[in-house]
Each structure stands twice: as structure tokens, then as C-alpha cells.
């Protein structure tokens, strides 16, 4: 059996507020598994605990309870993060560096150098659409450009797992579409992607499975197709059917000239599922 890329079990984070003598439960008993080669979307409204969960997974925050593993290694061990690329929601970079210099800096941190690093930079800059900004200082970058160079730095060492916290935040529609295609390309190459996003339509296009969080808890998790499928209903798609045939479709289609193209359950949008599950009146 293959080792999951990410395995989180009963992860909990409680932040004490000493002056007020109370505690804030940011994440409560969250469990999820991301298989290798899968694109997993972690969804939830602001303050639901998504980013805190990612930070605990990456060792940036120590969990109060529970555990997390990356490719079978305890995430508290820094060795587990060697094969992980991370793009935070609000990345900060040295503004005096150019795009190429920034990637070279992060590449050296990851142990790359020489011709291998130069080749990797030449591959990544056009991949994220920054050819014209290669030698521009990061201080002059727009929010969208910062997200794209941030994505490039997350990929500099060709990691097996890529963790993206709101990768399309502040990116225009064209750039967002480009990042979506890049994530799909990563999946084709066998990479594992764990992301958070507020663009539910895009999540529905690229994710294999999703988890929906609210108030620090995982309230629904599973295969995307199962989440959006409407239960107890079946939809027939018939080609070249007449109006008369529609009323007797189940009885007559086998013996008619019409073709039964598909039988499936009707679906709703991921956005409607999200709003239903995270509604404050529940």
C-alpha cells in the first residue's frame, strides 16, 4: 500500500489568551489524508482554520494535540519538509532582488547550484508567465506577479508535494487560469498538491477530493464528485429523443431509434455545497 503524501490525525490547535483568561480553539480534531499524485482542496470561510492546519502540517506552528505525517515522516521532523514546496497566502520576498535572483536565492537554500539551478530558473520563469519581468526588482511587482514568483519559488527544487495557500489571491483572471493549468500540469507529472482557495469554481475544475472546514472543524470531506452529486435522483441524457418518447423513456429507449448517451446523478455546484455546509445558522 502506498504511503499517503499527507496524513493528518486529530489535529488540534488551542491558542491561550492569558490576559482574558480564556482559550481560542482554532482547529479541533481535524483529520484528512492526501494520496500521492492527488489534488486536494481545503475549503472554508475566513477564520475556519485552514491556514492554521497547513502551518501545523509544515511545522510552522506546534499542534496542541494530534499528529501529521508527510510521506510517512512526522511533520515535526524538518527532514519531512525537504520534499515540500510552499506558497503562503501573503508571501514576503526581499524586494531588492530581481525575479531571477530571488529564484537563485531560494534554489541555493534548497541545495541547488551551478548549471542545474540556472536551467531550473530558465524553466520556471516562463512557466509562471514572468519572462518580461525576469530582471525586474520584486519591489515593482503587482500582487498577482508576487503570487506567480512565489509559486515559482515553491517549485524551484521540484518537490513531490506542493502546498498552496490561496495561490490565486490577487491574480487577474488570465493569471488565475494560468495557475490552474499549472496545477493540472503538476498533477500530470505525478506531483501532489494541497491547496486552499476561495475560487470554488476553479477548485471544482482541478481537485480530486475536498475537505470543507468551519469553525475549526472538518464538517465534510470526500471525493469531489460524491460531494456535488444530488442523492436520490437520476438523470437520463438521450440523444435525438422526441417529446413523446421523453414520457416513456425508461420503457421505450431500448427499442427506439434514440441513443442513451448517459445515465448519471444530477449535480449542483461546489459553491452551493459550500454555502449550505458553512451557513452560520446551522
C-alpha positions in Angstrom: 0.0 0.0 0.0 1.4 3.4 -1.0 2.3 5.8 1.8 0.0 8.9 1.7 1.6 12.2 0.8 -0.2 13.8 3.8 -1.8 12.1 6.8 -3.3 14.3 9.5 -4.9 12.7 12.5 -7.0 14.6 15.2 -5.0 17.8 14.7 -6.0 20.4 17.3 -4.6 23.9 18.0 -5.6 25.9 21.0 -4.3 29.5 21.4 -4.3 30.8 25.0 -5.3 34.4 25.7 -3.6 35.0 29.1 -4.9 38.5 29.8 -8.5 37.4 29.2 -8.1 34.0 30.9 -9.6 32.1 28.0 -8.6 30.0 25.1 -9.3 30.1 21.4 -9.8 26.7 19.6 -8.5 27.4 16.1 -8.5 23.8 14.9 -10.4 20.9 16.5 -9.7 17.2 15.8 -9.1 17.6 12.1 -8.2 14.5 10.2 -7.6 14.2 6.4 -5.5 12.1 4.0 -4.0 13.3 0.7 -2.8 10.4 -1.5 0.3 10.8 -3.7 -0.5 12.3 -7.1 -3.8 13.8 -5.9 -5.0 17.4 -5.9 -6.8 18.1 -2.6 -8.7 21.3 -1.9 -9.1 22.5 1.7 -12.0 24.9 1.8 -13.7 27.1 4.4 -14.7 30.7 5.2 -12.2 33.1 6.7 -11.2 32.0 10.2 -12.3 28.4 9.7 -8.8 27.1 10.5 -7.5 26.2 7.0 -4.2 28.2 7.2 -3.6 27.1 10.8 -3.9 23.5 9.7 -1.4 24.0 6.9 1.0 25.7 9.2 0.8 22.8 11.7 1.4 20.4 8.8 4.5 22.3 7.8 5.9 22.7 11.3 5.4 26.4 11.4 3.0 26.0 14.4 3.2 23.3 17.0 -0.1 21.4 17.4 -1.7 21.2 20.8 -2.9 17.7 20.1 -2.8 15.3 17.2 -0.2 14.5 14.6 0.7 15.0 11.0 2.9 13.0 8.6 4.4 13.9 5.2 5.2 10.8 3.1 5.2 8.8 6.3 7.5 11.1 8.3 6.5 13.1 11.4 5.9 16.6 10.2 7.7 17.9 13.3 10.9 16.5 11.9 12.4 19.0 9.5 13.6 16.2 7.2 9.9 15.7 6.3 9.8 19.1 4.6 12.7 18.6 2.3 10.4 17.4 -0.5 7.8 20.1 0.1 7.2 23.4 -1.8 5.1 26.0 0.0 3.4 29.3 -1.1 1.8 31.2 1.8 -1.2 33.4 1.3 0.8 36.6 1.7 4.4 35.8 0.7 7.2 38.3 1.6 10.3 38.4 -0.5 13.5 40.5 -0.5 12.3 43.4 -2.6 15.8 44.4 -3.8 16.2 41.1 -5.7 15.1 40.5 -9.3 12.9 37.6 -10.2 15.8 35.5 -11.3 17.9 36.5 -8.3 15.0 35.5 -6.0 14.7 32.1 -7.5 18.5 31.7 -7.4 18.5 32.6 -3.7 15.7 30.1 -2.8 17.3 27.4 -5.1 20.6 27.7 -3.1 18.7 27.4 0.1 17.3 24.1 -1.3 20.8 22.8 -2.2 20.8 23.6 -5.9 23.6 25.4 -7.7 25.5 25.8 -10.9 24.1 24.8 -14.2 21.3 22.8 -12.7 20.0 25.9 -10.8 20.3 28.1 -13.9 18.4 25.6 -16.0 15.7 25.3 -13.4 15.3 29.1 -13.3 15.1 29.2 -17.1 12.3 26.6 -16.9 10.2 28.2 -14.2 10.1 31.9 -15.2 8.2 31.2 -18.5 6.2 28.6 -16.7 4.7 31.2 -14.4 4.5 33.9 -17.2 7.2 36.3 -15.9 9.5 36.3 -19.0 9.3 40.1 -19.3 9.9 40.6 -15.5 12.9 38.3 -15.2 15.4 41.1 -14.5 12.9 43.4 -12.7 13.1 44.0 -9.0 10.4 42.4 -6.9 9.6 45.8 -5.3 7.9 46.8 -8.5 5.8 43.6 -8.8 2.0 43.7 -8.6 0.1 41.4 -6.2 -0.5 38.9 -9.0 3.1 38.9 -10.1 4.2 38.3 -6.5 1.9 35.2 -6.3 3.4 33.9 -9.6 7.0 34.3 -8.5 6.0 32.8 -5.2 4.7 29.8 -7.0 7.9 29.5 -8.9 10.0 29.6 -5.7 7.7 26.8 -4.3 8.6 24.7 -7.3 12.3 25.6 -7.5 13.6 22.2 -6.1 11.0 20.1 -7.9 9.2 18.9 -4.8 6.9 15.9 -4.6 4.3 17.8 -2.5 3.2 21.4 -3.2 1.2 23.3 -0.6 -0.5 26.4 -1.8 -2.4 28.8 0.5 -4.7 30.8 -1.7 -2.4 30.6 -4.8 -4.7 32.8 -7.0 -5.2 35.6 -4.4 -4.9 38.9 -6.2 -4.3 37.4 -9.5 -6.3 38.6 -12.6 -8.5 36.1 -14.5 -5.8 35.3 -17.1 -3.2 34.7 -14.4 -5.7 32.6 -12.4 -6.3 30.4 -15.4 -2.6 30.0 -15.9 -2.1 28.9 -12.4 -5.0 26.4 -12.7 -3.3 24.9 -15.8 0.0 24.8 -14.0 -1.6 22.8 -11.1 -3.1 20.4 -13.6 0.3 20.0 -15.2 1.8 19.2 -11.8 -0.8 16.5 -11.4 0.0 15.0 -14.8 3.7 14.8 -13.7 2.7 12.9 -10.6 3.0 15.7 -8.1 0.7 16.0 -5.1 -1.0 19.4 -4.5 -2.7 20.5 -1.3 -4.3 23.9 -1.7 -6.8 26.3 -0.1 -8.8 28.6 -2.3 -11.9 30.8 -2.3 -12.4 30.3 -6.1 -14.8 27.4 -5.7 -15.5 27.1 -9.4 -11.8 26.6 -10.1 -11.5 24.1 -7.2 -14.3 22.1 -8.8 -12.2 22.0 -12.0 -8.9 20.8 -10.6 -9.4 18.9 -7.3 -9.9 15.2 -6.9 -11.1 15.5 -3.3 -12.0 18.3 -1.0 -12.4 19.0 2.7 -14.7 21.7 4.0 -13.9 23.3 7.3 -16.0 25.6 9.5 -15.4 27.0 13.0 -12.2 24.9 13.2 -13.7 21.6 12.4 -13.9 19.4 9.3 -17.5 19.2 8.5 -17.4 17.3 5.2 -14.7 15.5 3.4 -14.5 13.3 0.4 -14.3 12.8 -3.4 -15.5 15.9 -5.2 -18.0 14.0 -7.4 -19.6 12.5 -4.4 -20.0 15.9 -2.6 -21.7 17.6 -5.5 -23.9 14.7 -6.6 -27.6 15.1 -5.7 -28.8 11.9 -4.0 -32.0 10.0 -4.8 -32.2 11.5 -8.3 -31.1 10.0 -11.6 -30.7 12.0 -14.8 -31.0 10.5 -18.3 -29.3 12.1 -21.3 -30.9 10.9 -24.5 -29.8 11.9 -28.0 -32.4 12.6 -30.7 -35.3 11.8 -28.4 -38.8 13.2 -29.4 -41.1 14.8 -26.8 -43.4 11.8 -26.9 -40.5 9.5 -26.1 -39.5 11.5 -23.0 -42.6 10.5 -21.0 -41.9 6.8 -21.6 -38.1 6.9 -21.8 -37.4 4.0 -19.4 -39.7 1.6 -21.2 -39.1 2.5 -24.8 -35.5 3.7 -25.1 -34.0 0.2 -25.6 -36.3 -0.4 -28.6 -36.4 3.1 -30.1 -34.1 4.9 -32.5 -32.9 7.1 -29.7 -29.5 6.6 -28.2 -29.0 6.5 -24.4 -25.9 8.7 -24.0 -25.5 8.6 -20.3 -27.3 7.8 -17.0 -26.0 9.8 -14.1 -27.0 11.7 -10.9 -27.6 15.4 -11.4 -25.1 17.7 -9.7 -25.0 21.0 -8.0 -22.1 23.4 -7.9 -19.4 23.1 -5.3 -20.3 26.7 -4.3 -23.9 25.7 -3.3 -22.5 22.7 -1.2 -20.0 25.1 0.5 -22.7 27.7 1.4 -25.0 25.1 2.7 -22.4 23.5 4.9 -20.9 26.7 6.2 -24.0 28.7 6.8 -23.9 30.4 10.1 -27.5 29.5 11.0 -26.6 25.7 11.2 
